[in-house]
């Protein structure tokens, strides 16, 4: 089965009310506040056990991890399907699983957001999949997700073709990997001389979609602040120091 057909099938299953899909539908609409129109726009689905998977035989064996999970199709900047992400449909689940595709080359929802990003000369960058969905449906169409904790040079270059301003909306309760990703993103942006960089710092433990549901877009935008050069320089120095420390630790481990 082709990925596009798989995504369409899973979306139909999500809306069907079959066993398992109702929990997924309630999680998306009630817990995360994703509207029916947004579910359709992003072709969000649910993959029950036994559903035909996409890819060749080796891919299908790996893609069995999609079973009993919410499925989010991922497209490239031109709207072509490249992969899928999945998570369990319960509030306590944190992790996303990704099928085989190169995240370093793609930004989630960029195909939908790039026109608005170009027109506004600005992009709001989030970590996870659900946040830009919620922000888009509430009036911030120039929102995308990194699908992780750092942008990297390739995707910064992609964004630079469309805008000269980024607003970074990182999670405010990062683990070590999250903190490293944030520092790396700021270091890379500084090294490449990207234009204006700002950030939105939310209360600890509050997701962007949750905050916007409570405070609205105006409340979210009121928290935006420009990142000063001194902070960017400090992030770059801290990132380089941590890299050097990690390299030294690896060398000692192999001695």
ChimeraX attribute file (.defattr): number of C-alpha atoms within 10 A of each C-alpha:
attribute: neighborCount
match mode: 1-to-1
recipient: residues
	/A:1	11
	/A:2	11
	/A:3	18
	/A:4	16
	/A:5	12
	/A:6	21
	/A:7	26
	/A:8	16
	/A:9	17
	/A:10	26
	/A:11	24
	/A:12	17
	/A:13	22
	/A:14	26
	/A:15	18
	/A:16	13
	/A:17	13
	/A:18	11
	/A:19	12
	/A:20	18
	/A:21	25
	/A:22	17
	/A:23	17
	/A:24	26
	/A:25	24
	/A:26	15
	/A:27	18
	/A:28	21
	/A:29	14
	/A:30	11
	/A:31	13
	/A:32	18
	/A:33	18
	/A:34	22
	/A:35	16
	/A:36	13
	/A:37	10
	/A:38	16
	/A:39	19
	/A:40	14
	/A:41	11
	/A:42	17
	/A:43	20
	/A:44	24
	/A:45	27
	/A:46	32
	/A:47	27
	/A:48	19
	/A:49	13
	/A:50	9
	/A:51	16
	/A:52	15
	/A:53	23
	/A:54	19
	/A:55	16
	/A:56	10
	/A:57	10
	/A:58	8
	/A:59	13
	/A:60	16
	/A:61	12
	/A:62	13
	/A:63	19
	/A:64	17
	/A:65	16
	/A:66	24
	/A:67	19
	/A:68	21
	/A:69	24
	/A:70	28
	/A:71	28
	/A:72	25
	/A:73	25
	/A:74	29
	/A:75	21
	/A:76	18
	/A:77	18
	/A:78	10
	/A:79	12
	/A:80	12
	/A:81	15
	/A:82	17
	/A:83	20
	/A:84	20
	/A:85	19
	/A:86	25
	/A:87	21
	/A:88	21
	/A:89	21
	/A:90	15
	/A:91	10
	/A:92	7
	/A:93	9
	/A:94	8
	/A:95	9
	/A:96	17
	/A:97	15
	/A:98	21
	/A:99	19
	/A:100	14
	/A:101	13
	/A:102	10
	/A:103	18
	/A:104	15
	/A:105	15
	/A:106	22
	/A:107	24
	/A:108	26
	/A:109	25
	/A:110	25
	/A:111	17
	/A:112	21
	/A:113	21
	/A:114	24
	/A:115	14
	/A:116	18
	/A:117	23
	/A:118	17
	/A:119	11
	/A:120	15
	/A:121	18
	/A:122	22
	/A:123	27
	/A:124	22
	/A:125	24
	/A:126	24
	/A:127	23
	/A:128	20
	/A:129	21
	/A:130	19
	/A:131	22
	/A:132	25
	/A:133	26
	/A:134	23
	/A:135	23
	/A:136	17
	/A:137	14
	/A:138	16
	/A:139	11
	/A:140	18
	/A:141	22
	/A:142	24
	/A:143	27
	/A:144	29
	/A:145	23
	/A:146	21
	/A:147	21
	/A:148	19
	/A:149	22
	/A:150	24
	/A:151	27
	/A:152	18
	/A:153	16
	/A:154	12
	/A:155	16
	/A:156	18
	/A:157	14
	/A:158	15
	/A:159	23
	/A:160	18
	/A:161	11
	/A:162	18
	/A:163	20
	/A:164	17
	/A:165	19
	/A:166	23
	/A:167	20
	/A:168	23
	/A:169	22
	/A:170	24
	/A:171	23
	/A:172	17
	/A:173	14
	/A:174	15
	/A:175	10
	/A:176	9
	/A:177	12
	/A:178	18
	/A:179	18
	/A:180	18
	/A:181	20
	/A:182	24
	/A:183	23
	/A:184	22
	/A:185	23
	/A:186	25
	/A:187	23
	/A:188	21
	/A:189	22
	/A:190	18
	/A:191	13
	/A:192	12
	/A:193	9
	/A:194	18
	/A:195	12
	/A:196	16
	/A:197	21
	/A:198	16
	/A:199	18
	/A:200	22
	/A:201	16
	/A:202	18
	/A:203	12
	/A:204	10
	/A:205	10
	/A:206	13
	/A:207	20
	/A:208	26
	/A:209	22
	/A:210	15
	/A:211	15
	/A:212	19
	/A:213	17
	/A:214	11
	/A:215	12
	/A:216	15
	/A:217	16
	/A:218	9
	/A:219	13
	/A:220	19
	/A:221	14
	/A:222	9
	/A:223	11
	/A:224	16
	/A:225	14
	/A:226	13
	/A:227	16
	/A:228	11
	/A:229	12
	/A:230	9
	/A:231	13
	/A:232	20
	/A:233	15
	/A:234	14
	/A:235	21
	/A:236	21
	/A:237	14
	/A:238	16
	/A:239	22
	/A:240	15
	/A:241	12
	/A:242	14
	/A:243	14
	/A:244	12
	/A:245	12
	/A:246	12
	/A:247	12
	/A:248	11
	/A:249	11
	/A:250	11
	/A:251	10
	/A:252	9
	/A:253	8
	/A:254	6
	/A:255	5
